[in-house]
Amino acid sequence: MTVHLYAHRLSQPSRAAEILLRELDMPYAWHTVDFANGETRTDTFAAQINPLQTIPALVVRDTTANAAPFALGESHAILRYLCRTARNRDLAAQWYPSDDAERCAPVDLWMAWHHNHVRAYDMFHDIMNLHFTLPMLKYELQSTALKPLQDGLRAGLATLEHHLGHQKNPSSGAAATLCGGEQPTLADLVIACELYQIAAVGYRFDGFPQLARWLEAMANRRHFRDVSQEIDAQGQTIREQSGAYLDLAGAFS
Ligand SMILES: N[C@@H](CCC(=O)N[C@@H](CS)C(=O)NCC(=O)O)C(=O)O
């Protein structure tokens, strides 16, 4: 049985899936999908990998049996599937306590919340567009394109800050986690991957100290760090070439 991950390191939900595979110590075959150039929109991809035409996508192939491969799209479904099938049950239960309805419910809650309140305000592409394709309109677009997204995300950041401030700190002295446990869960993972995307280009969260500490703790996990190297490099390039025209560091101070 081989798990194949179709993904890209510059895609937030792709990184969440890859980080989890590593955290759960699950072997996997990696396939880079050039989503920016339409590879997910090809007939082959839709027919064989993911009819929803997005990454990440997971395909589990059993080479010993004649069974059709099991294919799955949507990062949240993939993350839950990995936790449900991982050999190391204790480790999987830390990320997604599926046998404990009360502990699992807040993980599901924050995962559901993530798509509408954090992912919806993805600013990375607008920053890239500002920088690469519309150099003469940078200042104007900062206010028309980025400001509404920043304002939308700020409300979500405030919710997270308030929530984290009311979570008990783990006995280890580490940063609080979203669902109150000693270890992060899938909820922490999906939201951290999303926010890290804009941290990579220089956004800081100084006005949200609990959130900043929580994100730093997530970003310092070994697998998170390793899988984030490409987004770090991409973010740095954009940051260096953008000069000071974008107020990234001060936007959430
Ligand atoms: N809700 C989906 C979102 C996936 C998504 O937006 N993936 C982007 C890359 S970050 C993609 O595949 N885009 C290709 C396209 O839209 O053609 C998930 O969580 O998996």
The ligand as an SDF file (V2000), in Angstrom:
LIG
                    3D

 20 19  0  0  0  0  0  0  0  0999 V2000
  -10.5930   23.6270   -0.0030 N   0  0  0  0  0  0  0  0  0  0  0  0
   -9.4650   23.0580   -0.6900 C   0  0  0  0  0  0  0  0  0  0  0  0
   -8.6630   24.1830   -1.3080 C   0  0  0  0  0  0  0  0  0  0  0  0
   -7.5880   23.6560   -2.2210 C   0  0  0  0  0  0  0  0  0  0  0  0
   -6.9920   24.7320   -3.0840 C   0  0  0  0  0  0  0  0  0  0  0  0
   -7.4980   25.8730   -3.1770 O   0  0  0  0  0  0  0  0  0  0  0  0
   -5.8790   24.3700   -3.7200 N   0  0  0  0  0  0  0  0  0  0  0  0
   -5.2540   25.2660   -4.6700 C   0  0  0  0  0  0  0  0  0  0  0  0
   -3.7660   25.3530   -4.3570 C   0  0  0  0  0  0  0  0  0  0  0  0
   -3.5010   26.1470   -2.7790 S   0  0  0  0  0  0  0  0  0  0  0  0
   -5.4040   24.6590   -6.0460 C   0  0  0  0  0  0  0  0  0  0  0  0
   -5.3080   23.4690   -6.2070 O   0  0  0  0  0  0  0  0  0  0  0  0
   -5.6400   25.4930   -7.0510 N   0  0  0  0  0  0  0  0  0  0  0  0
   -5.6890   25.0450   -8.4060 C   0  0  0  0  0  0  0  0  0  0  0  0
   -6.8150   25.6040   -9.1880 C   0  0  0  0  0  0  0  0  0  0  0  0
   -7.7050   26.2230   -8.5960 O   0  0  0  0  0  0  0  0  0  0  0  0
   -6.7920   25.4050  -10.3890 O   0  0  0  0  0  0  0  0  0  0  0  0
   -8.5930   22.2360    0.2730 C   0  0  0  0  0  0  0  0  0  0  0  0
   -8.5690   22.5860    1.4730 O   0  0  0  0  0  0  0  0  0  0  0  0
   -7.9670   21.2710   -0.1590 O   0  0  0  0  0  0  0  0  0  0  0  0
  1  2  1  0
  2  3  1  0
  2 18  1  0
  3  4  1  0
  4  5  1  0
  5  6  2  0
  5  7  1  0
  7  8  1  0
  8  9  1  0
  8 11  1  0
  9 10  1  0
 11 12  2  0
 11 13  1  0
 13 14  1  0
 14 15  1  0
 15 16  2  0
 15 17  1  0
 18 19  2  0
 18 20  1  0
M  END
$$$$
